[in-house]
């Protein structure tokens, strides 16, 4: 009898705690309901102003695609910062660095190659424009993807795996090589927003080029008020022969009218939804967070 009573009490306690948890996090309930109907794996993490983190489907790692250019940028700027090098430190760009058949505004603008370009300009191409060649030029400057992974480890970030360049993902037709849990991406973003990773000139520069990102205007920014400052990095893949899209992602920080902020990562993997629908999922999630954390009636968020 005692055993049965214990089980009943334990079950009641678990149920009560679950109900309390749901009551405390209505946003999580909203997100659970929002993503349920789509034919895709959708992972979400949202961190509000150092107060709470909400996650949905965070138990797996998602293909990062070009969102990995954010930790790349951090690793590059950390190298400059630690060595006292200016942002305009130059790299020689060879013609062979400008690969064809990949997304590259840099190659389109300077197809001849064999020129010097400042790291700041290469970072603008890589982050703001998501240029694949600029990305790999910067990875080569660092010494390979392992340097990015080591930087993440030293910075106290686990749950992100970076082993491949853009060229490697294209050559192997494997977009899943670089992966992240949404919560790990948000932890990295939060460290960045809290200015614990870089000194001021490098911090300010990366914030600026993230705010100037032109890719994915219909993703995190899609449903937010037009004047909302959003610094972000997008990522997306092609589709396979069956129409499956390996990834459609966006991650970044959002500044609220009340002076607070939230960081957010939305990773959509193995989606059979069209691109417009994928973008709308990300936009709806960001808008739900924006409305929830902007509402003065929301407890503890005033």
Residue, then its C-alpha position, 0 to 999 in steps of 0.5 A: x500500500x505504501x508503495x502504491x501511495x508513494x507512486x500516486x503522490x510522486x505522480x501528482x507531484x510531477x503533474x503539479x510541477x509540470x502544470x506549474x512550469x507550463x503556467x510560468x512559461x506560457x510562451x513555451x506553450x505557445x511555441x509548442x503549439x505553433x510548431x506542431x503542425x509543420x512537416x519539419x524538425x524545429x528547434x528553438x531557444x530563447x534567452x531573455x535579458x539574463x533572466x530565463x531560457x525557454x527551449x523547444x526540441x533542444x535535445x538534438x543537434x541541428x544543421x547550422x549551415x551559414x549560422x556557423x559564420x557567427x562563431x567564425x567571426x568571433x574566433x577571427x575577431x578574438x585572434x585580432x583582439x588577443x594579438x593587438x591587430x587592427x580590424x583592417x589587417x589585410x589578407x591576400x585573396x588568390x584567384x583560387x580562393x574565389x570558387x565558382x558554383x557557390x554563393x559569393x558576392x565577393x567573387x562577383x565583385x572581384x572575379x579576378x582575384x589576387x588582391x589584398x582585403x581587410x579582415x573587416x571587409x571579409x567579415x562584412x561579406x561573410x556575416x552581413x552577406x553570408x558569402x561562402x568564399x569570404x567565410x572559407x578565406x577567413x577559416x584558412x586565415x585562422x588555420x582551419x575549423x578546429x580553431x573555431x571549435x577550440x575557441x568555443x571550448x575555451x569560451x565555455x560553449x559545448x553543444x556546437x560542433x564545427x568541423x567543416x568549411x563551406x567548400x567541404x560541405x559543398x564538395x561532400x554534399x553533406x550540409x549536416x557537418x556543422x551542428x548545434x543545439x539551439x540552447x548552445x547557440x543562444x548561450x554563445x549569443x548571450x555571452x556576446x551580447x553581454x560583452x564578455x568575449x571581445x574588447x570594445x572595438x571588435x565587439x562594436x564592429x561585430x554588432x554593427x555587421x550583424x545589425x546590417x545583415x541583409x539575408x533573411x529579412x522575412x525570418x527573425x525580422x519578418x513580423x517585428x516592428x520595422x524599427x526594431x534593432x535585430x542583429x542576426x545570422x541566417x543559414x539555409x541549404x538547397x533541397x535534395x531530389x525529394x524536395x527536402x531542405x536540410x536547414x533553414x535557420x536564423x539566430x541573433x539578438x533582438x532589442x526591445x522598446x523597454x531597453x531589454x533584449x532577448x537572444x534567439x536561435x531557430x533551427x529548422x531541419x529536414x523540412x518539407x515545407x516551402x521556403x516561405x513557410x519556413x521563414x514564416x515559422x521563424x518570424x512567428x516565433x520571434x514575434x511571439x517572443x517579442x510580444x511576450x517580453x514587451x508586455x508590461x503585464x508579463x510577470x518579472x519582465x517589466 
